[in-house]
Amino acid sequence: MTKQTRQTPQTPQTPQQKNLSHLSVLISGASVAGPALALDLARLGARVTVVEKAPDLRGGGFAVDFRGHVHRTVLTSMGIWDEIHRRQTHMGRQTVVDTDGNPRVDLPAELMSGDVEIFRGELARIMYERTKDEVEYVFGDSIATLGEDADGVDVTFEKGAPRRFDLVVGADGLHSNTRRLVFGDESRYLRFFDHYVAGFDVPNHLALDRTGRVYSEPGRAAVVGNYDGDPDRAGALLVFRSEELSYDRRDVTAVKRILAERFAGMGWELPAVLKALEEADDVYFDAIAQIHVDRLVKGRVVLLGDAGYGATMGGMGTGVAIVGAYVLAGELALAGGDFRVAFAEYESRIRDFAKGCQKISGNAGPFFAPPTERRIRSRDRMYRLLASRPLARFFKRMTEKAATDIKLREYPF
Ligand SMILES: Cc1cc2nc3c(=O)[nH]c(=O)nc-3n(C[C@H](O)[C@H](O)[C@H](O)COP(=O)(O)OP(=O)(O)OC[C@H]3O[C@@H](n4cnc5c(N)ncnc54)[C@H](O)[C@@H]3O)c2cc1C
């Protein structure tokens, strides 16, 4: 288990900025939502511990994007806007191809990659690097039990010694452990959208240079993209329509078997992609699903990011997570650490915003993998229209509308 201890911040802060120094906060999950909140809380002086189940900060993953003035305001306030730009992918167009690789339609970058796009792992690394001296990160552990009383929360861990915190934040993703412990079983909250998605690295055998290829057959699709200009490496994304499957998410061999079965006999470059899958060390695999909870708050425990309002893909989950972290930390600051007031404000401010973003994500499965040949053809016709200037602008405005549909308050960061 790796452990970093908290050190005194080097930058002097005003008393107003330090107004949460009496609060100890445990955050479960160190991907996007967790480190974003840790960054915001640390600059307000709170004592923050982040516990992450993985043995180290999880790298890799797919590219995530930001769009519109709300994301920009939050990332600028966090001090990471410029660095995100320095490390952005610069992804270009994606081309829908037929089984022989002939282009059918081009999708311009601004439709697919927002204002700025970065790998999820890189984003997590930026926030981790900025907080690791002030925030205690505990890797390779997980919350086992939570027991709340009037003054705090007693926490036991799977490995570490029991501890007590003022507040606990579940930022541990779609399959949140914190949510299960406090709010109940996942089956009550997870809505399955009839598709699965997988992502893994493949060799760049198509010699792509910051471009992508999309190939669909009824009910299944493959996207191969070179996002960062690395001449040797590309990312593969597989999407398929399915009934709900019963499998162990952590069993990579089982996941590879499912994918090999589902994509057997598919045309285009699938033989090469499946060969690369056999050798892939890390495979992301999950249902395309959304989380809908009745409440984000129970006593001193609060849900943030995918744990509270996840949407898998197409719902700007990363943007929602960083806005959620900003609002949660800001409301705690405004309320001087009074969590009852702050959590209620956070819940009422973020709920509709998150719902609006979830609404535009429900179609991600059929968008990539339409169920019939006819639907594939009509999707491509729609792509062609979308790629035309006026409709591209309309589509951009539509996604930006969801991404900006929240009025941010002035917070004392
Ligand atoms: C294919 C795909 C493409 C996407 N594209 C985009 C995009 O373009 N734009 C966008 O905005 N969003 C996108 N998203 C969504 C985005 O990745 C998530 O919404 C975002 O990462 C939310 O982050 P999170 O921190 O809430 O959850 P997660 O990123 O899921 O992180 C949860 C963390 O908790 C840890 N954890 C799990 N269990 C425990 C435990 N028991 N104890 C401690 N830690 C635990 C996990 O290891 C992980 O580090 C995409 C998602 C997918 C699947």
The ligand as a Gaussian input file, in Angstrom:
#p B3LYP/6-31G(d) Opt

LIG

0 1
 C      -16.063000       4.825000     -22.965000
 C      -16.303000       6.046000     -22.143000
 C      -16.117000       7.280000     -22.718000
 C      -16.348000       8.414000     -21.953000
 N      -16.172000       9.615000     -22.543000
 C      -16.409000      10.719000     -21.832000
 C      -16.258000      12.011000     -22.438000
 O      -15.905000      12.148000     -23.605000
 N      -16.502000      13.098000     -21.691000
 C      -16.862000      13.012000     -20.398000
 O      -17.059000      14.037000     -19.767000
 N      -17.007000      11.811000     -19.772000
 C      -16.800000      10.649000     -20.459000
 N      -16.977000       9.457000     -19.861000
 C      -17.432000       9.382000     -18.444000
 C      -16.337000       9.661000     -17.465000
 O      -15.239000       8.812000     -17.628000
 C      -16.851000       9.539000     -16.038000
 O      -18.111000      10.107000     -15.934000
 C      -15.908000      10.271000     -15.100000
 O      -14.663000       9.634000     -15.142000
 C      -16.464000      10.332000     -13.658000
 O      -15.475000      10.116000     -12.771000
 P      -15.669000       9.562000     -11.309000
 O      -14.418000       9.966000     -10.612000
 O      -16.983000       9.969000     -10.749000
 O      -15.771000       7.954000     -11.454000
 P      -14.717000       6.939000     -12.016000
 O      -13.874000       7.550000     -13.058000
 O      -15.432000       5.689000     -12.336000
 O      -13.741000       6.658000     -10.757000
 C      -14.079000       5.933000      -9.628000
 C      -12.816000       5.613000      -8.847000
 O      -13.182000       4.935000      -7.645000
 C      -12.335000       3.819000      -7.474000
 N      -13.034000       2.824000      -6.671000
 C      -13.954000       1.915000      -7.070000
 N      -14.345000       1.174000      -6.024000
 C      -13.688000       1.641000      -4.934000
 C      -13.677000       1.282000      -3.558000
 N      -14.412000       0.269000      -3.098000
 N      -12.890000       1.974000      -2.718000
 C      -12.100000       2.986000      -3.176000
 N      -12.060000       3.362000      -4.485000
 C      -12.850000       2.685000      -5.336000
 C      -12.034000       3.368000      -8.880000
 O      -10.872000       2.560000      -8.918000
 C      -11.843000       4.688000      -9.592000
 O      -10.547000       5.163000      -9.469000
 C      -16.755000       8.306000     -20.582000
 C      -16.930000       7.067000     -20.009000
 C      -16.721000       5.950000     -20.774000
 C      -16.919000       4.621000     -20.135000

